[in-house]
Amino acid sequence: MIEPRKTSLEVDCVYGYNSILGEISAEVRKGEFVSVTGPNGVGKSTLISTIAGELEPIEGTVRVVCEGEDSLVDPSSPQGTGCVTSISNPAFLPDLTLGEHINLVSLRTGVEMNTLLSRLEPWRVAELPNTLPSRLSSGQKQRANLGIQLAVAAPVVVLDEPERHLDADWARLLCAQLRQMAQSGFTVIVASHSPSLIDEADWEIRL
């Protein structure tokens, strides 16, 4: 008997920042790949930040699954820390090389360096170990940002327009990796204008 996929995210809230942008009620199951779409200014980024626990909903609740937990928790609560990986704009410490950033991630997460480097290989991030962030192009920064965070991702992964600064080949790699992660049991939610990412999703939240 095939076990039904468990709920990994429940959203039933009014979301916004200073003012109401929208209301949503949705349930996402483990292993689903969901796109969040709509015109600029409709609140896609705000909804992604609310799901990640970075913004409190104006009303209602957001609950996510955590590894090792039987029940869903509020991602903004202490119990929800580390339950969601939120990927948006690259943010690097200016005085650390890319290699030092990777080492720091290994120490912080407990993922062995060899394992981390292996996961980063498709993104060709480890080829630039002695490079400071200021020396990286926009595309290289985005590749490093995506590669590193996806390599140590939590069970629920939310991304805000991850296709930015990627050429067609890297965008295809992103689509393939997100699909592979969903098939492996991760829950993937992507706010995007990219037709390829939207088409890759199992279903769409249209704002």
Backbone as JSON Lines, residues from 0, in Angstrom:
{"i":0,"aa":"M","n":[0.84,-1.2,0.0],"ca":[0.0,0.0,0.0],"c":[0.88,1.25,0.0]}
{"i":1,"aa":"I","n":[0.57,2.18,-0.9],"ca":[1.35,3.41,-0.99],"c":[0.88,4.39,0.08]}
{"i":2,"aa":"E","n":[1.82,4.89,0.87],"ca":[1.49,5.86,1.93],"c":[1.21,7.21,1.3]}
{"i":3,"aa":"P","n":[0.08,7.85,1.64],"ca":[-0.21,9.17,1.08],"c":[0.82,10.2,1.53]}
{"i":4,"aa":"R","n":[1.08,11.14,0.66],"ca":[2.04,12.18,1.02],"c":[1.48,13.07,2.12]}
{"i":5,"aa":"K","n":[2.32,13.39,3.09],"ca":[1.89,14.16,4.24],"c":[1.93,15.65,3.93]}
{"i":6,"aa":"T","n":[1.07,16.39,4.62],"ca":[1.07,17.85,4.51],"c":[2.37,18.4,5.09]}
{"i":7,"aa":"S","n":[3.02,19.29,4.35],"ca":[4.24,19.91,4.86],"c":[4.09,21.42,5.08]}
{"i":8,"aa":"L","n":[2.99,21.98,4.54],"ca":[2.77,23.41,4.7],"c":[1.28,23.7,4.65]}
{"i":9,"aa":"E","n":[0.81,24.47,5.63],"ca":[-0.56,24.97,5.63],"c":[-0.51,26.5,5.74]}
{"i":10,"aa":"V","n":[-1.17,27.17,4.81],"ca":[-1.22,28.63,4.82],"c":[-2.68,29.04,4.82]}
{"i":11,"aa":"D","n":[-3.1,29.78,5.82],"ca":[-4.46,30.3,5.89],"c":[-4.37,31.67,6.54]}
{"i":12,"aa":"C","n":[-4.07,32.67,5.73],"ca":[-3.75,33.97,6.33],"c":[-4.04,35.12,5.39]}
{"i":13,"aa":"V","n":[-4.07,36.29,6.0],"ca":[-4.03,37.56,5.3],"c":[-2.59,38.04,5.38]}
{"i":14,"aa":"Y","n":[-1.98,38.36,4.25],"ca":[-0.58,38.73,4.25],"c":[-0.4,40.15,3.71]}
{"i":15,"aa":"G","n":[0.7,40.76,4.13],"ca":[0.99,42.11,3.67],"c":[2.14,42.68,4.49]}
{"i":16,"aa":"Y","n":[2.52,43.9,4.15],"ca":[3.57,44.59,4.89],"c":[3.1,46.02,5.07]}
{"i":17,"aa":"N","n":[2.71,46.34,6.3],"ca":[2.09,47.62,6.65],"c":[0.64,47.71,6.15]}
{"i":18,"aa":"S","n":[0.33,47.15,5.01],"ca":[-1.04,47.13,4.51],"c":[-1.34,45.76,3.92]}
{"i":19,"aa":"I","n":[-2.62,45.43,3.82],"ca":[-3.03,44.12,3.31],"c":[-2.75,44.02,1.82]}
{"i":20,"aa":"L","n":[-2.09,42.94,1.42],"ca":[-1.85,42.69,0.0],"c":[-2.73,41.56,-0.54]}
{"i":21,"aa":"G","n":[-3.12,40.64,0.32],"ca":[-3.94,39.55,-0.16],"c":[-4.28,38.56,0.93]}
{"i":22,"aa":"E","n":[-5.05,37.57,0.56],"ca":[-5.47,36.51,1.47],"c":[-5.31,35.19,0.75]}
{"i":23,"aa":"I","n":[-4.86,34.17,1.46],"ca":[-4.61,32.88,0.83],"c":[-4.93,31.74,1.79]}
{"i":24,"aa":"S","n":[-5.47,30.68,1.24],"ca":[-5.67,29.45,1.99],"c":[-5.2,28.31,1.08]}
{"i":25,"aa":"A","n":[-4.16,27.61,1.51],"ca":[-3.59,26.56,0.68],"c":[-2.92,25.5,1.55]}
{"i":26,"aa":"E","n":[-2.9,24.29,1.03],"ca":[-2.21,23.19,1.68],"c":[-1.25,22.58,0.67]}
{"i":27,"aa":"V","n":[0.0,22.47,1.05],"ca":[1.03,21.9,0.17],"c":[1.55,20.62,0.81]}
{"i":28,"aa":"R","n":[1.7,19.59,0.01],"ca":[2.13,18.3,0.53],"c":[3.61,18.05,0.27]}
{"i":29,"aa":"K","n":[4.15,17.18,1.06],"ca":[5.56,16.8,0.91],"c":[5.8,16.33,-0.52]}
{"i":30,"aa":"G","n":[6.88,16.84,-1.12],"ca":[7.25,16.43,-2.47],"c":[6.58,17.22,-3.58]}
{"i":31,"aa":"E","n":[5.83,18.27,-3.22],"ca":[5.19,19.07,-4.26],"c":[6.05,20.28,-4.62]}
{"i":32,"aa":"F","n":[5.97,20.67,-5.88],"ca":[6.66,21.82,-6.44],"c":[5.58,22.8,-6.86]}
{"i":33,"aa":"V","n":[5.53,23.96,-6.2],"ca":[4.45,24.92,-6.4],"c":[5.04,26.26,-6.86]}
{"i":34,"aa":"S","n":[4.43,26.86,-7.87],"ca":[4.85,28.2,-8.3],"c":[3.87,29.24,-7.77]}
{"i":35,"aa":"V","n":[4.41,30.4,-7.44],"ca":[3.61,31.56,-7.03],"c":[3.78,32.61,-8.11]}
{"i":36,"aa":"T","n":[2.68,32.98,-8.75],"ca":[2.77,33.88,-9.91],"c":[1.84,35.08,-9.74]}
{"i":37,"aa":"G","n":[2.05,36.06,-10.6],"ca":[1.24,37.27,-10.59],"c":[2.07,38.46,-11.02]}
{"i":38,"aa":"P","n":[1.43,39.57,-11.32],"ca":[2.16,40.75,-11.77],"c":[3.02,41.36,-10.67]}
{"i":39,"aa":"N","n":[3.95,42.21,-11.06],"ca":[4.8,42.9,-10.09],"c":[3.93,43.71,-9.13]}
{"i":40,"aa":"G","n":[4.31,43.68,-7.84],"ca":[3.61,44.47,-6.85],"c":[2.41,43.81,-6.23]}
{"i":41,"aa":"V","n":[2.1,42.58,-6.66],"ca":[0.9,41.92,-6.14],"c":[1.15,41.26,-4.78]}
{"i":42,"aa":"G","n":[2.45,41.05,-4.43],"ca":[2.75,40.51,-3.11],"c":[3.41,39.15,-3.1]}
{"i":43,"aa":"K","n":[4.0,38.74,-4.21],"ca":[4.65,37.43,-4.26],"c":[5.79,37.34,-3.26]}
{"i":44,"aa":"S","n":[6.66,38.34,-3.23],"ca":[7.79,38.33,-2.31],"c":[7.32,38.38,-0.87]}
{"i":45,"aa":"T","n":[6.28,39.15,-0.6],"ca":[5.74,39.25,0.75],"c":[5.17,37.91,1.2]}
{"i":46,"aa":"L","n":[4.47,37.21,0.3],"ca":[3.94,35.9,0.65],"c":[5.07,34.9,0.92]}
{"i":47,"aa":"I","n":[6.11,34.94,0.09],"ca":[7.26,34.05,0.3],"c":[7.89,34.32,1.66]}
{"i":48,"aa":"S","n":[8.06,35.59,2.01],"ca":[8.65,35.94,3.31],"c":[7.75,35.53,4.47]}
{"i":49,"aa":"T","n":[6.44,35.57,4.26],"ca":[5.5,35.15,5.3],"c":[5.56,33.65,5.5]}
{"i":50,"aa":"I","n":[5.63,32.89,4.41],"ca":[5.76,31.44,4.52],"c":[7.05,31.06,5.23]}
{"i":51,"aa":"A","n":[8.12,31.83,4.95],"ca":[9.42,31.54,5.56],"c":[9.5,31.93,7.03]}
{"i":52,"aa":"G","n":[8.51,32.67,7.53],"ca":[8.54,33.12,8.91],"c":[9.3,34.41,9.11]}
{"i":53,"aa":"E","n":[9.67,35.06,8.01],"ca":[10.4,36.32,8.1],"c":[9.47,37.5,8.35]}
{"i":54,"aa":"L","n":[8.21,37.36,7.93],"ca":[7.16,38.34,8.2],"c":[6.0,37.64,8.88]}
{"i":55,"aa":"E","n":[5.39,38.29,9.86],"ca":[4.19,37.76,10.5],"c":[2.99,38.02,9.59]}
{"i":56,"aa":"P","n":[2.08,37.06,9.47],"ca":[0.84,37.35,8.74],"c":[0.04,38.41,9.47]}
{"i":57,"aa":"I","n":[-0.69,39.22,8.72],"ca":[-1.53,40.23,9.35],"c":[-2.65,39.56,10.15]}
{"i":58,"aa":"E","n":[-3.2,38.5,9.59],"ca":[-4.18,37.66,10.28],"c":[-3.94,36.22,9.87]}
{"i":59,"aa":"G","n":[-4.38,35.29,10.71],"ca":[-4.31,33.89,10.33],"c":[-2.98,33.23,10.7]}
{"i":60,"aa":"T","n":[-2.73,32.08,10.07],"ca":[-1.58,31.27,10.45],"c":[-0.83,30.72,9.24]}
{"i":61,"aa":"V","n":[0.44,30.45,9.48],"ca":[1.28,29.68,8.57],"c":[1.92,28.58,9.41]}
{"i":62,"aa":"R","n":[1.87,27.35,8.95],"ca":[2.47,26.25,9.69],"c":[3.24,25.35,8.72]}
{"i":63,"aa":"V","n":[4.42,24.93,9.14],"ca":[5.29,24.12,8.29],"c":[5.77,22.89,9.06]}
{"i":64,"aa":"V","n":[6.23,21.9,8.31],"ca":[6.79,20.7,8.91],"c":[8.26,20.94,9.23]}
{"i":65,"aa":"C","n":[8.72,20.34,10.3],"ca":[10.14,20.37,10.65],"c":[10.67,18.95,10.67]}
{"i":66,"aa":"E","n":[11.91,18.79,10.3],"ca":[12.51,17.46,10.3],"c":[12.49,16.88,11.72]}
{"i":67,"aa":"G","n":[11.98,15.67,11.84],"ca":[11.92,15.02,13.15],"c":[10.69,15.36,13.95]}
{"i":68,"aa":"E","n":[9.83,16.25,13.43],"ca":[8.61,16.64,14.15],"c":[7.4,15.93,13.54]}
{"i":69,"aa":"D","n":[6.43,15.58,14.37],"ca":[5.21,14.92,13.9],"c":[4.12,15.92,13.54]}
{"i":70,"aa":"S","n":[4.24,17.15,14.05],"ca":[3.19,18.14,13.81],"c":[3.78,19.36,13.12]}
{"i":71,"aa":"L","n":[2.89,20.2,12.59],"ca":[3.3,21.42,11.92],"c":[3.5,22.53,12.95]}
{"i":72,"aa":"V","n":[4.45,23.44,12.66],"ca":[4.77,24.51,13.6],"c":[4.81,25.85,12.88]}
{"i":73,"aa":"D","n":[4.72,26.91,13.64],"ca":[4.84,28.27,13.13],"c":[6.3,28.52,12.75]}
{"i":74,"aa":"P","n":[6.6,28.85,11.48],"ca":[8.0,29.03,11.09],"c":[8.69,30.21,11.75]}
{"i":75,"aa":"S","n":[7.91,31.14,12.32],"ca":[8.51,32.3,13.01],"c":[8.75,32.03,14.49]}
{"i":76,"aa":"S","n":[8.33,30.85,14.98],"ca":[8.5,30.52,16.39],"c":[9.85,29.86,16.62]}
{"i":77,"aa":"P","n":[10.3,29.77,17.89],"ca":[11.54,29.06,18.17],"c":[11.53,27.62,17.66]}
{"i":78,"aa":"Q","n":[10.37,26.97,17.74],"ca":[10.27,25.59,17.27],"c":[10.41,25.5,15.75]}
{"i":79,"aa":"G","n":[10.12,26.62,15.07],"ca":[10.17,26.62,13.61],"c":[11.5,27.02,13.03]}
{"i":80,"aa":"T","n":[12.47,27.35,13.89],"ca":[13.79,27.76,13.4],"c":[14.44,26.63,12.59]}
{"i":81,"aa":"G","n":[14.87,26.96,11.39],"ca":[15.54,25.98,10.55],"c":[14.62,25.07,9.77]}
{"i":82,"aa":"C","n":[13.3,25.29,9.86],"ca":[12.35,24.43,9.14],"c":[12.19,24.83,7.68]}
{"i":83,"aa":"V","n":[12.5,26.09,7.38],"ca":[12.33,26.59,6.02],"c":[13.64,27.22,5.54]}
{"i":84,"aa":"T","n":[14.05,26.89,4.34],"ca":[15.16,27.58,3.68],"c":[14.57,28.62,2.75]}
{"i":85,"aa":"S","n":[14.91,29.89,2.97],"ca":[14.41,30.99,2.16],"c":[15.54,31.55,1.3]}
{"i":86,"aa":"I","n":[15.35,31.53,-0.01],"ca":[16.39,31.96,-0.93],"c":[15.88,33.14,-1.75]}
{"i":87,"aa":"S","n":[16.55,34.28,-1.57],"ca":[16.19,35.47,-2.35],"c":[17.47,36.11,-2.89]}
{"i":88,"aa":"N","n":[17.75,37.34,-2.49],"ca":[18.95,38.01,-2.99],"c":[20.21,37.45,-2.32]}
{"i":89,"aa":"P","n":[21.29,37.3,-3.08],"ca":[22.55,36.82,-2.48],"c":[23.01,37.77,-1.38]}
{"i":90,"aa":"A","n":[23.48,37.2,-0.28],"ca":[24.01,37.99,0.84],"c":[25.28,37.33,1.33]}
{"i":91,"aa":"F","n":[26.42,37.96,1.03],"ca":[27.72,37.41,1.42],"c":[28.45,38.39,2.32]}
{"i":92,"aa":"L","n":[29.29,37.85,3.21],"ca":[30.14,38.7,4.03],"c":[31.28,39.23,3.15]}
{"i":93,"aa":"P","n":[31.45,40.53,3.07],"ca":[32.36,41.1,2.07],"c":[33.82,40.73,2.25]}
{"i":94,"aa":"D","n":[34.23,40.4,3.47],"ca":[35.65,40.13,3.73],"c":[36.0,38.64,3.68]}
{"i":95,"aa":"L","n":[35.03,37.8,3.4],"ca":[35.29,36.37,3.29],"c":[35.26,35.92,1.83]}
{"i":96,"aa":"T","n":[36.21,35.08,1.46],"ca":[36.22,34.52,0.11],"c":[35.07,33.53,-0.03]}
{"i":97,"aa":"L","n":[34.81,33.14,-1.26],"ca":[33.75,32.16,-1.49],"c":[34.07,30.84,-0.8]}
{"i":98,"aa":"G","n":[35.34,30.44,-0.85],"ca":[35.75,29.22,-0.16],"c":[35.54,29.3,1.33]}
{"i":99,"aa":"E","n":[35.8,30.46,1.92],"ca":[35.58,30.64,3.36],"c":[34.09,30.6,3.7]}
{"i":100,"aa":"H","n":[33.26,31.13,2.8],"ca":[31.82,31.02,3.01],"c":[31.37,29.56,3.02]}
{"i":101,"aa":"I","n":[31.89,28.79,2.07],"ca":[31.51,27.37,1.98],"c":[31.96,26.63,3.25]}
{"i":102,"aa":"N","n":[33.16,26.94,3.73],"ca":[33.64,26.31,4.95],"c":[32.77,26.69,6.15]}
{"i":103,"aa":"L","n":[32.34,27.96,6.19],"ca":[31.48,28.42,7.28],"c":[30.14,27.68,7.26]}
{"i":104,"aa":"V","n":[29.59,27.48,6.06],"ca":[28.32,26.75,5.93],"c":[28.5,25.31,6.4]}
{"i":105,"aa":"S","n":[29.63,24.69,6.06],"ca":[29.91,23.33,6.49],"c":[29.95,23.24,8.02]}
{"i":106,"aa":"L","n":[30.62,24.19,8.66],"ca":[30.72,24.2,10.12],"c":[29.35,24.46,10.76]}
{"i":107,"aa":"R","n":[28.58,25.37,10.17],"ca":[27.29,25.75,10.76],"c":[26.27,24.62,10.65]}
{"i":108,"aa":"T","n":[26.28,23.9,9.54],"ca":[25.24,22.89,9.29],"c":[25.66,21.48,9.67]}
{"i":109,"aa":"G","n":[26.96,21.26,9.83],"ca":[27.44,19.92,10.11],"c":[27.56,19.04,8.88]}
{"i":110,"aa":"V","n":[27.35,19.6,7.7],"ca":[27.53,18.85,6.45],"c":[29.01,18.81,6.14]}
{"i":111,"aa":"E","n":[29.57,17.62,5.97],"ca":[31.0,17.49,5.72],"c":[31.39,18.22,4.44]}
{"i":112,"aa":"M","n":[32.61,18.79,4.46],"ca":[33.06,19.6,3.34],"c":[33.04,18.82,2.03]}
{"i":113,"aa":"N","n":[33.48,17.57,2.03],"ca":[33.48,16.78,0.8],"c":[32.07,16.6,0.25]}
{"i":114,"aa":"T","n":[31.12,16.37,1.15],"ca":[29.73,16.23,0.73],"c":[29.2,17.54,0.16]}
{"i":115,"aa":"L","n":[29.52,18.63,0.82],"ca":[29.06,19.93,0.38],"c":[29.65,20.28,-0.99]}
{"i":116,"aa":"L","n":[30.94,20.04,-1.17],"ca":[31.58,20.34,-2.45],"c":[31.0,19.49,-3.57]}
{"i":117,"aa":"S","n":[30.66,18.25,-3.24],"ca":[30.05,17.37,-4.25],"c":[28.68,17.91,-4.68]}
{"i":118,"aa":"R","n":[27.9,18.38,-3.73],"ca":[26.59,18.94,-4.05],"c":[26.7,20.24,-4.84]}
{"i":119,"aa":"L","n":[27.8,20.97,-4.63],"ca":[28.01,22.25,-5.31],"c":[28.58,22.08,-6.72]}
{"i":120,"aa":"E","n":[29.07,20.9,-7.02],"ca":[29.79,20.69,-8.29],"c":[29.0,21.12,-9.53]}
{"i":121,"aa":"P","n":[27.7,20.81,-9.64],"ca":[26.97,21.23,-10.84],"c":[26.94,22.75,-11.04]}
{"i":122,"aa":"W","n":[27.06,23.5,-9.93],"ca":[26.98,24.96,-10.01],"c":[28.35,25.61,-10.25]}
{"i":123,"aa":"R","n":[29.39,24.82,-10.27],"ca":[30.76,25.3,-10.53],"c":[31.14,26.45,-9.58]}
{"i":124,"aa":"V","n":[30.73,26.3,-8.34],"ca":[31.0,27.31,-7.32],"c":[32.39,27.13,-6.73]}
{"i":125,"aa":"A","n":[32.79,25.87,-6.53],"ca":[34.06,25.59,-5.88],"c":[35.26,25.95,-6.74]}
{"i":126,"aa":"E","n":[35.02,26.34,-7.98],"ca":[36.12,26.75,-8.86],"c":[36.65,28.13,-8.51]}
{"i":127,"aa":"L","n":[35.96,28.84,-7.61],"ca":[36.32,30.22,-7.28],"c":[36.6,30.37,-5.79]}
{"i":128,"aa":"P","n":[37.4,29.49,-5.19],"ca":[37.52,29.47,-3.71],"c":[38.17,30.71,-3.12]}
{"i":129,"aa":"N","n":[39.05,31.36,-3.87],"ca":[39.79,32.5,-3.31],"c":[39.23,33.85,-3.73]}
{"i":130,"aa":"T","n":[38.02,33.82,-4.29],"ca":[37.42,35.04,-4.82],"c":[36.52,35.71,-3.79]}
{"i":131,"aa":"L","n":[36.71,37.01,-3.6],"ca":[35.84,37.79,-2.73],"c":[34.52,38.08,-3.44]}
{"i":132,"aa":"P","n":[33.42,38.25,-2.7],"ca":[32.12,38.52,-3.34],"c":[32.14,39.71,-4.28]}
{"i":133,"aa":"S","n":[32.92,40.74,-3.94],"ca":[32.97,41.94,-4.79],"c":[33.55,41.65,-6.17]}
{"i":134,"aa":"R","n":[34.27,40.53,-6.3],"ca":[34.89,40.17,-7.56],"c":[34.02,39.23,-8.4]}
{"i":135,"aa":"L","n":[32.89,38.84,-7.85],"ca":[32.01,37.93,-8.56],"c":[31.02,38.72,-9.42]}
{"i":136,"aa":"S","n":[30.69,38.17,-10.58],"ca":[29.64,38.78,-11.39],"c":[28.28,38.5,-10.76]}
{"i":137,"aa":"S","n":[27.25,39.18,-11.25],"ca":[25.89,38.95,-10.72],"c":[25.49,37.49,-10.91]}
{"i":138,"aa":"G","n":[25.82,36.93,-12.06],"ca":[25.49,35.53,-12.32],"c":[26.23,34.58,-11.4]}
{"i":139,"aa":"Q","n":[27.51,34.85,-11.16],"ca":[28.3,34.0,-10.25],"c":[27.76,34.08,-8.82]}
{"i":140,"aa":"K","n":[27.4,35.27,-8.39],"ca":[26.82,35.42,-7.05],"c":[25.53,34.63,-6.92]}
{"i":141,"aa":"Q","n":[24.69,34.7,-7.95],"ca":[23.43,33.99,-7.87],"c":[23.64,32.47,-7.9]}
{"i":142,"aa":"R","n":[24.58,32.02,-8.72],"ca":[24.89,30.59,-8.74],"c":[25.4,30.11,-7.38]}
{"i":143,"aa":"A","n":[26.29,30.9,-6.78],"ca":[26.83,30.54,-5.46],"c":[25.72,30.54,-4.41]}
{"i":144,"aa":"N","n":[24.88,31.55,-4.46],"ca":[23.77,31.67,-3.51],"c":[22.85,30.46,-3.61]}
{"i":145,"aa":"L","n":[22.45,30.12,-4.83],"ca":[21.55,28.99,-5.04],"c":[22.22,27.67,-4.68]}
{"i":146,"aa":"G","n":[23.43,27.47,-5.2],"ca":[24.11,26.21,-4.97],"c":[24.34,25.91,-3.5]}
{"i":147,"aa":"I","n":[24.82,26.92,-2.75],"ca":[25.13,26.71,-1.34],"c":[23.86,26.46,-0.53]}
{"i":148,"aa":"Q","n":[22.83,27.27,-0.75],"ca":[21.62,27.12,0.07],"c":[20.84,25.86,-0.27]}
{"i":149,"aa":"L","n":[20.79,25.49,-1.54],"ca":[20.1,24.26,-1.91],"c":[20.85,23.02,-1.41]}
{"i":150,"aa":"A","n":[22.17,23.15,-1.27],"ca":[22.98,22.02,-0.81],"c":[22.71,21.66,0.64]}
{"i":151,"aa":"V","n":[22.21,22.6,1.42],"ca":[21.96,22.36,2.86],"c":[20.51,22.72,3.21]}
{"i":152,"aa":"A","n":[19.6,22.51,2.27],"ca":[18.23,22.99,2.42],"c":[17.44,22.25,3.49]}
{"i":153,"aa":"A","n":[16.5,22.99,4.09],"ca":[15.53,22.43,5.03],"c":[14.43,21.7,4.26]}
{"i":154,"aa":"P","n":[13.53,21.0,4.96],"ca":[12.48,20.24,4.26],"c":[11.57,21.09,3.38]}
{"i":155,"aa":"V","n":[11.38,22.37,3.75],"ca":[10.58,23.29,2.94],"c":[11.51,24.37,2.39]}
{"i":156,"aa":"V","n":[11.48,24.54,1.07],"ca":[12.35,25.51,0.4],"c":[11.48,26.52,-0.33]}
{"i":157,"aa":"V","n":[11.67,27.81,-0.02],"ca":[10.96,28.88,-0.73],"c":[11.98,29.77,-1.43]}
{"i":158,"aa":"L","n":[11.66,30.12,-2.66],"ca":[12.59,30.9,-3.47],"c":[11.86,32.08,-4.1]}
{"i":159,"aa":"D","n":[12.5,33.24,-4.08],"ca":[11.92,34.46,-4.65],"c":[12.68,34.83,-5.92]}
{"i":160,"aa":"E","n":[12.06,34.57,-7.07],"ca":[12.64,34.86,-8.39],"c":[14.08,34.37,-8.5]}
{"i":161,"aa":"P","n":[14.32,33.09,-8.31],"ca":[15.69,32.57,-8.33],"c":[16.33,32.59,-9.71]}
{"i":162,"aa":"E","n":[15.53,32.83,-10.74],"ca":[16.08,32.86,-12.11],"c":[16.85,34.14,-12.42]}
{"i":163,"aa":"R","n":[16.78,35.12,-11.53],"ca":[17.47,36.39,-11.77],"c":[18.97,36.17,-11.99]}
{"i":164,"aa":"H","n":[19.49,36.8,-13.02],"ca":[20.92,36.8,-13.35],"c":[21.44,35.44,-13.86]}
{"i":165,"aa":"L","n":[20.54,34.51,-14.14],"ca":[20.97,33.22,-14.69],"c":[20.72,33.19,-16.19]}
{"i":166,"aa":"D","n":[21.7,32.7,-16.94],"ca":[21.44,32.51,-18.37],"c":[20.63,31.24,-18.57]}
{"i":167,"aa":"A","n":[20.32,30.92,-19.82],"ca":[19.4,29.82,-20.11],"c":[19.91,28.48,-19.58]}
{"i":168,"aa":"D","n":[21.21,28.22,-19.71],"ca":[21.75,26.93,-19.25],"c":[21.64,26.78,-17.74]}
{"i":169,"aa":"W","n":[21.98,27.84,-17.0],"ca":[21.9,27.77,-15.54],"c":[20.45,27.72,-15.07]}
{"i":170,"aa":"A","n":[19.56,28.39,-15.8],"ca":[18.13,28.33,-15.46],"c":[17.6,26.91,-15.64]}
{"i":171,"aa":"R","n":[18.08,26.21,-16.67],"ca":[17.67,24.81,-16.86],"c":[18.18,23.93,-15.72]}
{"i":172,"aa":"L","n":[19.41,24.19,-15.27],"ca":[19.95,23.44,-14.14],"c":[19.1,23.68,-12.9]}
{"i":173,"aa":"L","n":[18.71,24.93,-12.68],"ca":[17.87,25.26,-11.52],"c":[16.55,24.49,-11.58]}
{"i":174,"aa":"C","n":[15.9,24.5,-12.73],"ca":[14.64,23.77,-12.87],"c":[14.83,22.29,-12.56]}
{"i":175,"aa":"A","n":[15.89,21.72,-13.11],"ca":[16.15,20.29,-12.92],"c":[16.42,19.97,-11.45]}
{"i":176,"aa":"Q","n":[17.2,20.82,-10.78],"ca":[17.52,20.53,-9.38],"c":[16.29,20.68,-8.49]}
{"i":177,"aa":"L","n":[15.47,21.68,-8.73],"ca":[14.26,21.85,-7.92],"c":[13.3,20.69,-8.13]}
{"i":178,"aa":"R","n":[13.18,20.21,-9.36],"ca":[12.33,19.06,-9.63],"c":[12.87,17.81,-8.91]}
{"i":179,"aa":"Q","n":[14.2,17.64,-8.98],"ca":[14.82,16.5,-8.32],"c":[14.62,16.56,-6.81]}
{"i":180,"aa":"M","n":[14.74,17.75,-6.24],"ca":[14.52,17.9,-4.8],"c":[13.09,17.55,-4.42]}
{"i":181,"aa":"A","n":[12.12,18.01,-5.22],"ca":[10.73,17.68,-4.95],"c":[10.51,16.17,-5.01]}
{"i":182,"aa":"Q","n":[11.09,15.53,-6.0],"ca":[10.96,14.08,-6.12],"c":[11.6,13.35,-4.95]}
{"i":183,"aa":"S","n":[12.57,14.0,-4.31],"ca":[13.24,13.41,-3.14],"c":[12.5,13.69,-1.84]}
{"i":184,"aa":"G","n":[11.42,14.46,-1.9],"ca":[10.62,14.7,-0.71],"c":[10.62,16.12,-0.19]}
{"i":185,"aa":"F","n":[11.44,16.99,-0.76],"ca":[11.4,18.4,-0.35],"c":[10.12,19.04,-0.87]}
{"i":186,"aa":"T","n":[9.64,20.04,-0.14],"ca":[8.54,20.87,-0.62],"c":[9.15,22.16,-1.17]}
{"i":187,"aa":"V","n":[8.85,22.46,-2.43],"ca":[9.48,23.58,-3.12],"c":[8.41,24.58,-3.54]}
{"i":188,"aa":"I","n":[8.6,25.85,-3.15],"ca":[7.66,26.91,-3.5],"c":[8.47,28.06,-4.11]}
{"i":189,"aa":"V","n":[8.13,28.42,-5.35],"ca":[8.92,29.39,-6.09],"c":[8.05,30.53,-6.59]}
{"i":190,"aa":"A","n":[8.38,31.76,-6.19],"ca":[7.77,32.95,-6.78],"c":[8.57,33.3,-8.01]}
{"i":191,"aa":"S","n":[7.92,33.37,-9.16],"ca":[8.69,33.5,-10.39],"c":[7.86,34.07,-11.53]}
{"i":192,"aa":"H","n":[8.58,34.69,-12.49],"ca":[8.0,35.07,-13.78],"c":[8.48,34.15,-14.89]}
{"i":193,"aa":"S","n":[9.35,33.19,-14.56],"ca":[9.97,32.34,-15.56],"c":[9.0,31.28,-16.07]}
{"i":194,"aa":"P","n":[8.71,31.26,-17.37],"ca":[7.8,30.24,-17.91],"c":[8.3,28.82,-17.65]}
{"i":195,"aa":"S","n":[9.6,28.6,-17.71],"ca":[10.12,27.25,-17.52],"c":[9.92,26.78,-16.08]}
{"i":196,"aa":"L","n":[10.14,27.66,-15.11],"ca":[9.9,27.29,-13.7],"c":[8.42,27.08,-13.43]}
{"i":197,"aa":"I","n":[7.59,27.94,-13.99],"ca":[6.15,27.81,-13.79],"c":[5.64,26.51,-14.41]}
{"i":198,"aa":"D","n":[6.13,26.19,-15.61],"ca":[5.72,24.96,-16.28],"c":[6.19,23.72,-15.52]}
{"i":199,"aa":"E","n":[7.35,23.83,-14.85],"ca":[7.91,22.68,-14.13],"c":[7.11,22.37,-12.87]}
{"i":200,"aa":"A","n":[6.4,23.37,-12.33],"ca":[5.68,23.19,-11.08],"c":[4.51,22.22,-11.23]}
{"i":201,"aa":"D","n":[4.16,21.58,-10.12],"ca":[3.0,20.67,-10.11],"c":[1.69,21.45,-10.16]}
{"i":202,"aa":"W","n":[1.67,22.6,-9.5],"ca":[0.49,23.46,-9.56],"c":[0.9,24.88,-9.21]}
{"i":203,"aa":"E","n":[-0.02,25.81,-9.4],"ca":[0.28,27.24,-9.35],"c":[-0.64,27.96,-8.38]}
{"i":204,"aa":"I","n":[-0.04,28.87,-7.6],"ca":[-0.81,29.83,-6.8],"c":[-0.76,31.15,-7.55]}
{"i":205,"aa":"R","n":[-1.87,31.56,-8.09],"ca":[-1.93,32.8,-8.86],"c":[-2.46,33.92,-7.98]}
{"i":206,"aa":"L","n":[-1.66,34.96,-7.78],"ca":[-2.06,36.08,-6.93],"c":[-2.66,37.19,-7.78]}
